[in-house]
Amino acid sequence: MAYVISEDCIACGTCIDECPMGAISEGDIYVIDADACTECGTCADVCPSGAISQG
């Protein structure tokens, strides 16, 4: 199951730089494209606000 970003997202951009698939889009709260996500978990590992988890 793809990772998802919760409302705890602070839109810092850390996850975008780390995603090897480019599956994360910017916004007030960032969004992960479930079809592009390979479930590697890199984004969740680097998120400073703990806003990313497996959906």
C-alpha positions as CSV (number, residue, x, y, z in Angstrom):
1,M,0.0,0.0,0.0
2,A,1.4,3.4,-1.0
3,Y,2.5,6.0,1.5
4,V,0.2,8.9,2.4
5,I,0.9,12.4,3.9
6,S,-1.3,13.5,6.8
7,E,-2.4,17.0,7.8
8,D,0.6,17.2,10.0
9,C,2.6,18.0,6.9
10,I,4.5,21.3,7.3
11,A,5.4,21.5,3.5
12,C,9.1,21.7,4.2
13,G,10.0,19.9,1.0
14,T,12.4,17.3,2.5
15,C,10.4,14.3,1.2
16,I,10.3,15.6,-2.4
17,D,14.1,15.7,-2.6
18,E,14.3,12.1,-1.3
19,C,11.7,10.4,-3.3
20,P,13.4,8.4,-6.0
21,M,10.2,8.1,-8.1
22,G,9.2,11.8,-8.1
23,A,5.8,10.7,-6.7
24,I,5.3,13.7,-4.3
25,S,3.6,16.9,-5.3
26,E,3.9,20.2,-3.6
27,G,0.9,22.1,-2.1
28,D,-0.3,23.3,1.3
29,I,-0.1,19.7,2.3
30,Y,2.0,17.6,0.0
31,V,0.5,14.6,-1.8
32,I,1.9,11.2,-2.9
33,D,0.8,9.7,-6.2
34,A,-0.2,6.2,-5.2
35,D,0.4,4.9,-8.7
36,A,4.0,6.2,-8.8
37,C,4.9,5.3,-5.1
38,T,7.0,2.1,-4.9
39,E,6.6,1.9,-1.1
40,C,10.3,2.4,-0.4
41,G,9.6,4.4,2.7
42,T,12.4,6.9,2.1
43,C,9.9,9.8,2.4
44,A,8.7,8.6,5.8
45,D,12.2,8.1,7.1
46,V,13.1,11.8,6.4
47,C,9.9,13.5,7.3
48,P,10.6,15.8,10.3
49,S,7.0,16.1,11.4
50,G,6.2,12.4,11.1
51,A,3.4,13.2,8.7
52,I,4.1,10.3,6.3
53,S,2.9,6.7,6.9
54,Q,1.8,3.7,4.9
55,G,-1.8,4.1,3.8
